[in-house]
Amino acid sequence: MALLTGKGSLIAGVLAAIGASVCCVGPLLLLALGIGGSWVGNLTAMEPYRPVFIGLTLLFLGLAFRKLHLVQQVCAPGTSCADPRTIRRRRLMFWVVTVFLLALLAVPWFAPLFY
């Protein structure tokens, strides 16, 4: 299954985190851009689904962590996955994306401080 690869899990985690924070990040971003109106309040309709999206985000990040750090990949010599630099880059990208996603998930708790 494609989602069980490290890259697929990260992409799925990003999409789930965006879904989890769209209720709060969307209106804040629109207001920051100067776009407003009474319809902006309707963007909070996704709030009841936020725990589901948070759970999916953490699940996919856990799958990516497992793939990158816990399970040894079997690679043929000379392929890109056998190169230690490639593995380091993948792990670095994982941690960069993880920090970004956790910050994105924390926005609803910090958003009231900005407006």
N, C-alpha and C positions, 0 to 999 in steps of 0.2 A: 504494500500500500504506500502511495506517494507521501502521505502525511507523516509517516513514521521516519522519514529521512530527517536529518538535522535541519536542512534548508526548508523543507515542507513544514516542519513543526514551528520554525521561527516565523514563517509567513502566516501560518494559521494563528499563532499567538499574537502577532501584530494586528490581524483582522479582528480577533476577539477583543483585544484591548481597546481598539477603536470603537467597537460596538459597546463596550462597557462604559466608555467615557463620553460617548456622543451626547448624552443628556446634559452634560455640564460643560464640556469643552466646546461643543457647537455654539451655544448661545454666547459664551465668553469670547470666542473667536470672532463671531459676527459682530458683537458689540465693539470689539477692538478695531475692527475694520470700518466701523461707522455705519453698519447695517443694522437697523432696528425696526421695531414695530411690534404690534400685539401678537403677531404670528410666531415670534421667536419663543414665546412661552409654550407653544405646542411641541417644541423639540424635547420637552421633558417626558414625552409619552414613553420613551424607552427606559425610564427609571425602574420599573418593576422587573425588567429583564437584566439589570446590571449584575446581580449576583451570579446569574448563569454565565454571563460573559466573563466575569472575573474568574470563575471556576475553570472555564475553557482556556483562558489565557494561562493560568497557572499549570493546567494539565499539559498544554502544548510546550510551555517552557520546560517543564519537567521531562517531557519526552526528548526535547532537543538536548537538554543537559545529559540525559542518560546516553544518548547516541554519541555525543561528543566527548564525554568524560569517563563513563563507566564501561561501555561496551567497546572492546577493541575491534577495529575494522580490519577485515581481511582484504589486503590489497596485493596485487601482483607487483613485483619489483619494476620500477620505472614508470609507474602510473602516478598521476598527480596526488592521489590520496596517500601514497606511500611517502611523500615528501614531508618532512617535519615542519617546514615553513608553511605549507598549506594547512596542516592541522593547527598550528599556532594562529594563523589568520582566521580560521573558522572559529576557534575558541574565543579570540578577541572580538570578532563580530558578534558572537553569541552574547558576550558580556555587555557590549555596547548596546545591543538591542534590548537586553534584559533591563538595564538601567533606564533606558528610554521608556519601556513599557511600564515599569513600576512607577516612574514619575507620571506617566499618563494616567495610570489607575489612581494615583493619589490626588489628581486635580480636583475631583469633587469635594474633597475635604479642605483643600486650600483655596478654592475658587471664591468662597464668600469673603475672603480677606481682600479681594481685588475689586469687588463691587458691592 
